[in-house]
Amino acid sequence: MAGENRSVVTHFFFEPLSNIFEVQATLFFLVLLMFIIDLGGNILIIVITLVDPVLHSPMYFFLRNLSCVEISYTSSTIPNMLLSFFSKENRISFLGCAMQMSFFALLGITECFVLAAMAYDRYVAICHPLHYMTIMSQRVCFQLLAVSWLMGVLVGVGQTTSIFTLPFCGPNRINHFFCDVPPLLKLVCVNTYRNEIINYAITIIFIMVPFMLILVSYACILLTILKIPSAESRRKTFSTCSSHLIVVTLFYGSGIVTYLRPKSFYSLSYDKLLSLFYTLVSPVLNPLIYSLRNKEVKQALKRLLSRKISL
């Protein structure tokens, strides 16, 4: 019976963000502009950290991979959203929806662990500077990155399987701009309490655990910084990790509010705004934060531009 019910729904339809054409057009250009900035900014960081030898350190290895993840992360949802603004039938196939959810979860969890790896890198650099290159060897960096992707794959495949093996008997209109867990669970025609518990467990284990590791890393960093006698040295030391701290706050803050708030406070309209923040706004701000607040990146950009001009 469950198999028959699932076969009924072959497509899902996304609800528009607005039914007013002027609002739709404004949102389209805003989202398109932010998407272009996101792609351009992250590609620039990837290029700079690859071509400039000064930036061939573990810190920029993780930053480069973070930019790769964020390009893929936004590309899993935003292009489809842009098409939806002028599409009369904004639909996605059952399989397409499953794939979108899988990639979104995979890349989101991978980013959580990459940010945790970056926090660990800053912890070692500040708390154990004499052993930094020994501890953060190339092998360790690749292992941390591999674990990040492995966690993403486990959650992406596991969560998607648990949702799309449930019976969808229709309706098939998703009150969201991409295939996310909470709005899809509302379309399932059986009790979803078990799946909601699983979703909370995944959030706690795969989002809160790396977040707590980041907090512990920064607690140790703060204690080390406070022991530095010179105020100028304290400021310079903290500035090396301030950009990462801002990015962590933006990404984890919106994600935790979205997936861990009580069901009684759940609102699809509010959830759309939060989702737009961590799927687009946060990735757009990240390259700006890392480039504007990081002297080494700014200097590398100047060197790259001077080379281009001389050619």
N, C-alpha and C positions, 0 to 999 in steps of 0.2 A: 504493500500500500504506500509506504514511504517513497519507494522508487517511482511509482506512478505519479504521486503528488509532485515530486521534484521535476518530472518531465513536463509538467504543465507550464512551468515558467521557463521560457527559453530566452527571454530578454528582460532587462530592467530599464526603467526610465528615470532619469534624474529630474527632480523638481528644479525649475529655474530660480536663481537668486532673487529675481524681481520680474514682474510681468510688465513693467513700464519700459518702453523702448529706450527712452533717454537715459534711464538708470542703467539699463543693460549695456548701452554703448559706452557710457562713462566707465563702468566696471571693466569692460573689455579692454579699453585702452590703458587703464591703471594696471590691471593684471598683466597685460602684454608688456608694458614698460618695465614692471618689476621683474618679470620673467627674463627679459633681455638683460637687465642689470645683473640678475642672479647668474645667468650663463656667462656673461662677459667677465664679471668679477671673479668668479671661481676658476674660469679658464685662465685668466691672467695670473692668478695665484699658482696654478699648476705649472704654467710656463716659467714664471719667475723662479720658483723653487727647483725647477729642473735644470735651467740653463745657468743659474748663478752658483758658482762653487761655494760661496760664502754660506749659502742656505742649504748645503748638503749635510744637515745635522738631524738627529732624531726628531727634534721639535718640528722641523719643517717637513720631514718625511710624513709625520702624522697630519700636519696641516694640509699637505698636498692630497693625501688620501681622503681627508675630511671633505675637501672641495670636490673630489671625484664622487663621493657618496652623495653630496648635496645636489650636484647636477642630476644624478640619476633619480634622487628622491623627488625633486620638484618635477622632473620630466615624467614621472609615473602618474601624475594627476593633473598638472596644469595645462598641457596641450589639449587634453580632452575637455577640460573646463572652458578653454578659449573657444573651441569649436561649438560648445553648447550654447554660447551667447546668441548665435545666429542660426541655430538648428531648430527646425519646427518639431522634430522628433529626436530629442536628445536621449538616445538609447545606447545600451551596451549589452552585448550578449552575455549569457550566463557564464560561459567560459572566460570571456573577456573581463567580467567583473571579478571572477575568482583570481585571475592572473594579476589584475590591478591590486587587489587586496594583498596578495602574496608578496608582490614586489614592494608595495608600500610598507608592509610590516617588516619585511626583510631589511630594507634600507633604513627604516626608522630605528630598529633595534641595533643594527650595525653602527649607526651614528652614535647611539647611546654609549656603546662600548669603545668606540674610537675616542670620544670625548673623555671617557674614563682613562684610557691609555695616555692621552695627552696630559691629564692631571697627574698621573703617575710619573710621566717624564719630567714635569715641572718639579714634582716632589724630589726626585733623585737629583736633579740639577741644582736645587737650592739647599736641600738638607744633606746631600752627600756629593758635593761638587768634585772632590778629589777622585771619586770612583765612578763618576758619571759615564765616561766613555766605556768603562769596563762593564758596568751594569746594563747600560742602554746600548749594547752592541747591535750590529745589524741583524744578527740572528734573533735576538730578543724582540727587536722592533717588528720583524716579520712574523714572529710567533704571536705577539699581541694583536697584530692586524688579522692574522688567520683566525684567532679565537673570536674576534669581533665579527667577522663574516660568518663563522660557524654558528654563533649565537643567533645572528640574523636569519640564517637559513632555517635553523630549527624552529624559530618562532613563525617565520613566514609560511613554511609548509604546514606546521602543526596547527596554527590558528586557522588558516584557510581551509584545511581539511575538516576541522571540527565544525566550521560554519556551513560549508557547502555540501556536507553530507546530511544536513537537516532538511526536512521537507518544506518547500516553498509552494504553497497552494494558490498564490495570488492573494492580495494585490502585489503589484510589481513596481510601484513607484517609490524610488528612494528619495527621501527628503534630505538630500545632501548633494555635493558636487563631485563626490567620488565614492567608491565602494569601501565604506568603513564598517567596523563591527557593530557599533550601537544602532545605526539606522537600519542595517540589514537584519539584525535580530528582531526588529519590530515587524518584519515581513514574514517571519517564520510562523507556521501554523501549529506549533506544539509548544509546550512549556519550555522556556529558555533559561530557567533558573540555573541549571547546571552549567550552561555555557557562559552565563554572566559571571559565575564564580570562577570558572576557568580564565575568563578575560581579566578579572581582578588579580588572580594568582600570577598570570603572565606579566601584568603591569608591575606587581610588587617585586617579582623575582628578576625580571629582565630590564626594568626601568629603575626601580628604587634601589636595587643592589648596586649597580654601577654609580648611581647618584650618591649613595652613602659612601662609596669608595672615594668619590671625588671630594665629598665633604671632609672625610678623614684626611685625605692628601692635603687639602688646603688648611686644615687645622694644624697639621704638622708644619706646613710652610709658614703659617702665621706665627707660630711659636719660634721658629728659627729666625724669621725676620725681626721679631721683637728683641732678639738677643744681639742684633747688630748695633754697635754703639753709635755709628754715624747716621744721622737722619737722611742725608743725601744718599747713602748706600742703601738704606731701607727703602727709600722711594724708588731707586733704580731697580732693586731686586724685585719689588712688588710689581713694577711696571712690566716685567717679563711675563707675568701670568695674569695680568688684569684683563687683557683682551679675551683670553680663554674663559675667565670667570664670568664675564658679561655674556658670552655666547652660551655657556652652560645655563645661566639663569634664564635666558630667553627661551631656549629649547626645552629644558626640563620643566620650567615653570608652566608653560602652556600645555605641555603633554600631560603632566601630573593632574592639572586642573581638569583636563578633558576626560581622562580615563579613570581617575580615582575619586572624583566627587560622588557623593551619595546619589542614588537613583532619584530620590525625591527632588533633587536640585537639577535634574537633567532637563535640558531644553534644546531641541534640535536647532532652533534659530541661533541661540547662543553658541552652540557647538560648531555651527558653520563658521562663525567669526573666529573662534579659537582655532579651528582647523586651518582656516586661511592664514592665521598668524604663524603656526608652526610648519605649514607646508610651503609658504611663500615668503612671508615677511622676515622670519628668522633667517632663512638661507640667503635672502637679499642683504640683510644687515651684516652677516658674518664676514664676507670678504671686505666690506667697508670698514668694519671694526678692526680686522687684522691688518689692513693696509694703512689705515689712518693712525692707529695707535702703536704700530710696530715700526721702529726706526730702521731696523735691518731690511724689512720689506720695502719701505719707502726708498732707502738707498739703493737697493737692488733694482727697483723700478727705474730710478734715475739712470743707473748704469746701463740698463737695457735700452732705454730711450736714447741715451747719448750714443750708443753703438749703432742704433738704427739711423740716427741723424747723420753720423759720420759716413755711413755707407751711402 
